[in-house]
Amino acid sequence: MPEQLVFAMEVFLNGLMAGVMYALVALGFVLIFKASGIFNFAQGVMALFAAMTFVGIQNGQVPFAHLINAIFGTKIHYFGWEVYSVFAILLTVGVMILLAWMVQRFVFRHLVGQEPIILFMATIGLAYFLEGVADLMWGSEIKRLDVCLTDNTCLPQGINLAIDEFTFEIFGYGFFIDNLDITATIIAILLVTLLVVFSQYTKQGRAMRAVADDHQAALSVGVSLNAIWILVWSVAGFVALVAGIMWGAKSGVQFSLSLIALKALPVLMLGGFTSIPGAIIGGLIIGVGEKLFEFAIGPMIGGATENWFAYVLALLFLVFRPQGLFGEKIIERV
């Protein structure tokens, strides 16, 4: 087998793994847009906030320590204990649910019926507000995130969740897939399956789809708009937590983590803003496409094509199929 073909296969596999990571971020956008028609610009910052909260709880860091020390002249930074990852995740989920309630209670409850552009601008303000709160709560330094993917030192004794690195050979050529990528793929598959089942076969899921179709009609049959939106933002917050943990474990928890939202935009344009499976397919297309394009064409044109390939592909879709591969075509009668 030609060596170049083997290298292309390895690039393809790495692209699939990268695509899964993109899709995890895009899922949060899809959930909120599908249920409320709001394009949540703050989804990337939610992933950052969730990851920073997880690390802060895990390390026993005192929230708002810098602010407390500046006001009272103290020098406290840590409680002096560490929290197991599984418990830190549960506590962070509780924080994200509280955040969802506050967003609905203090922001979007007062913007019902407003134009989409106003709702979009509100999410931009929410993004900058959350970024500032995250800085005040946990500090701006880069943090190492440990989710027990290579060892089990952060789990109670007797619990084993670590996945070994996966290697195999084809015609004498070795392939290597990082354990983080394997875990992200498995989690993404489980997450999408759960979201589809929840959306299609539960009472809350059907209510969520009813709200997405027509707010007034849903209200007329007794569906609580506030309760559904809190549920949607809570689920999106959980998805942001998963995405933030995976990206944070890969590159460290830092404020540039919020920029992963920009990478999710081409994914949404390809898959469609209203399709959960579309977010996954779009992520895989972007991940594989940018890796193979860099491998095959990049050396001919100077490289660095991964920075713009996804956006050029998304632009082509906007021209020829604006609703994406799985999005619903919008027809307006005048």
CORZI-V594904 format. One record per residue. RES is the residue in three letters. SS is DSSP state (helix for helix, strand for strand, loop for the rest). PHI is phi as a letter, one per 20 degrees, with the letter a starting at -180 (NA if undefined). BURIAL is I if it has 16 or more other ideal C-beta (glycine too) atoms within 10 Angstrom, else O. Layout:
res: {RES | RES}
ss: {SS | SS}
phi: {PHI | PHI}
burial: {BURIAL | BURIAL}
This chain:
res: {MET | PRO | GLU | GLN | LEU | VAL | PHE | ALA | MET | GLU | VAL | PHE | LEU | ASN | GLY | LEU | MET | ALA | GLY | VAL | MET | TYR | ALA | LEU | VAL | ALA | LEU | GLY | PHE | VAL | LEU | ILE | PHE | LYS | ALA | SER | GLY | ILE | PHE | ASN | PHE | ALA | GLN | GLY | VAL | MET | ALA | LEU | PHE | ALA | ALA | MET | THR | PHE | VAL | GLY | ILE | GLN | ASN | GLY | GLN | VAL | PRO | PHE | ALA | HIS | LEU | ILE | ASN | ALA | ILE | PHE | GLY | THR | LYS | ILE | HIS | TYR | PHE | GLY | TRP | GLU | VAL | TYR | SER | VAL | PHE | ALA | ILE | LEU | LEU | THR | VAL | GLY | VAL | MET | ILE | LEU | LEU | ALA | TRP | MET | VAL | GLN | ARG | PHE | VAL | PHE | ARG | HIS | LEU | VAL | GLY | GLN | GLU | PRO | ILE | ILE | LEU | PHE | MET | ALA | THR | ILE | GLY | LEU | ALA | TYR | PHE | LEU | GLU | GLY | VAL | ALA | ASP | LEU | MET | TRP | GLY | SER | GLU | ILE | LYS | ARG | LEU | ASP | VAL | CYS | LEU | THR | ASP | ASN | THR | CYS | LEU | PRO | GLN | GLY | ILE | ASN | LEU | ALA | ILE | ASP | GLU | PHE | THR | PHE | GLU | ILE | PHE | GLY | TYR | GLY | PHE | PHE | ILE | ASP | ASN | LEU | ASP | ILE | THR | ALA | THR | ILE | ILE | ALA | ILE | LEU | LEU | VAL | THR | LEU | LEU | VAL | VAL | PHE | SER | GLN | TYR | THR | LYS | GLN | GLY | ARG | ALA | MET | ARG | ALA | VAL | ALA | ASP | ASP | HIS | GLN | ALA | ALA | LEU | SER | VAL | GLY | VAL | SER | LEU | ASN | ALA | ILE | TRP | ILE | LEU | VAL | TRP | SER | VAL | ALA | GLY | PHE | VAL | ALA | LEU | VAL | ALA | GLY | ILE | MET | TRP | GLY | ALA | LYS | SER | GLY | VAL | GLN | PHE | SER | LEU | SER | LEU | ILE | ALA | LEU | LYS | ALA | LEU | PRO | VAL | LEU | MET | LEU | GLY | GLY | PHE | THR | SER | ILE | PRO | GLY | ALA | ILE | ILE | GLY | GLY | LEU | ILE | ILE | GLY | VAL | GLY | GLU | LYS | LEU | PHE | GLU | PHE | ALA | ILE | GLY | PRO | MET | ILE | GLY | GLY | ALA | THR | GLU | ASN | TRP | PHE | ALA | TYR | VAL | LEU | ALA | LEU | LEU | PHE | LEU | VAL | PHE | ARG | PRO | GLN | GLY | LEU | PHE | GLY | GLU | LYS | ILE | ILE | GLU | ARG | VAL}
ss: {loop | loop | helix | helix | helix | helix | helix | helix | helix | helix | helix | helix | helix | helix | helix | helix | helix | helix | helix | helix | helix | helix | helix | helix | helix | helix | helix | helix | helix | helix | helix | helix | helix | helix | helix | helix | loop | loop | loop | loop | loop | loop | helix | helix | helix | helix | helix | helix | helix | helix | helix | helix | helix | helix | helix | helix | helix | helix | loop | loop | strand | loop | loop | loop | helix | helix | helix | helix | helix | helix | helix | helix | loop | loop | loop | loop | loop | strand | loop | loop | loop | loop | loop | loop | helix | helix | helix | helix | helix | helix | helix | helix | helix | helix | helix | helix | helix | helix | helix | helix | helix | helix | helix | helix | helix | helix | loop | helix | helix | helix | helix | loop | loop | loop | loop | helix | helix | helix | helix | helix | helix | helix | helix | helix | helix | helix | helix | helix | helix | helix | helix | helix | helix | helix | helix | helix | helix | helix | loop | loop | loop | loop | strand | loop | loop | loop | loop | loop | loop | loop | loop | loop | loop | loop | loop | loop | loop | loop | loop | loop | loop | loop | loop | loop | loop | strand | strand | strand | strand | strand | loop | loop | strand | strand | strand | strand | strand | loop | helix | helix | helix | helix | helix | helix | helix | helix | helix | helix | helix | helix | helix | helix | helix | helix | helix | helix | helix | helix | helix | helix | helix | loop | helix | helix | helix | helix | helix | helix | helix | helix | helix | helix | helix | loop | helix | helix | helix | helix | helix | helix | loop | loop | loop | loop | helix | helix | helix | helix | helix | helix | helix | helix | helix | helix | helix | helix | helix | helix | helix | helix | helix | helix | helix | helix | helix | helix | helix | helix | helix | helix | helix | loop | strand | loop | helix | helix | helix | helix | helix | helix | helix | helix | helix | helix | helix | helix | helix | helix | helix | helix | helix | loop | loop | loop | loop | helix | helix | helix | helix | helix | helix | helix | helix | helix | helix | helix | helix | helix | helix | helix | helix | helix | helix | helix | helix | helix | loop | helix | helix | helix | loop | loop | loop | loop | helix | helix | helix | loop | helix | helix | helix | helix | helix | helix | helix | helix | helix | helix | helix | helix | loop | loop | loop | loop | loop | loop | loop | loop | loop | loop | loop | loop | loop | loop}
phi: {NA | g | f | f | f | f | f | f | f | f | f | g | f | f | f | f | f | f | f | f | f | f | f | g | f | f | g | f | f | f | g | f | f | f | e | c | m | e | e | e | f | e | f | f | f | f | f | f | f | f | f | f | f | g | f | f | f | f | e | m | f | f | f | l | f | f | f | f | f | f | f | d | m | e | c | d | c | c | f | o | c | c | d | g | g | f | f | f | f | f | f | f | g | f | f | f | f | f | f | f | f | f | f | f | f | d | d | f | f | e | d | f | n | f | f | g | f | f | f | f | f | f | f | f | f | f | f | f | f | f | f | f | f | f | f | f | f | c | n | d | f | f | d | e | d | d | d | m | e | d | b | c | f | e | d | g | g | n | d | c | d | f | d | f | f | d | c | b | c | c | l | n | e | e | d | c | c | f | f | f | f | f | f | f | f | f | f | f | f | f | f | f | f | f | f | f | f | f | f | e | c | d | f | f | f | f | f | f | f | f | f | f | f | a | f | f | f | f | f | f | d | n | e | e | f | f | f | f | f | f | f | f | f | f | f | f | f | f | f | f | f | f | f | f | f | f | f | f | f | e | c | n | e | b | f | f | f | f | f | f | f | f | f | f | f | f | f | f | f | f | e | o | f | d | d | f | f | f | f | f | f | f | f | f | f | f | f | f | f | f | f | f | f | f | f | e | d | g | f | f | d | n | m | l | f | f | f | c | g | f | f | f | f | f | f | f | f | f | f | d | b | g | f | n | f | d | f | e | f | e | d | d | e | c}
burial: {O | O | O | O | O | I | O | O | O | I | I | O | I | I | I | I | I | I | I | I | I | I | I | I | I | I | I | I | I | I | I | I | I | I | I | I | O | I | I | I | I | I | I | I | I | I | I | I | I | I | I | I | I | I | I | I | I | I | I | O | I | I | O | O | I | O | O | O | O | O | O | O | O | O | O | O | O | O | O | O | O | O | I | O | I | O | O | I | I | O | O | I | I | O | I | I | I | O | I | I | O | O | I | I | O | O | O | I | O | O | O | O | O | O | O | O | O | O | I | O | O | I | I | O | O | I | I | O | O | I | I | O | I | I | O | O | I | I | I | O | O | O | I | O | I | O | I | I | I | O | O | O | O | I | I | O | O | O | O | O | O | O | I | O | O | O | O | O | O | O | O | O | O | O | O | O | I | I | O | I | I | I | I | I | I | O | I | I | O | O | I | I | O | O | I | O | O | I | I | O | O | O | O | O | I | O | I | I | O | I | I | I | O | O | I | O | O | I | O | O | O | O | I | O | I | O | O | I | I | I | I | I | I | I | I | I | I | I | I | I | I | I | I | I | I | I | I | I | I | O | O | O | I | O | O | O | I | I | O | I | I | O | I | I | I | I | I | I | I | I | I | I | I | I | I | I | I | I | I | I | I | I | I | I | I | I | I | I | I | I | I | I | I | I | I | O | O | I | O | O | O | O | O | O | I | O | O | O | I | I | O | O | I | I | O | O | I | O | O | O | O | O | I | I | I | I | I | O | O | O | O | O | O | O}
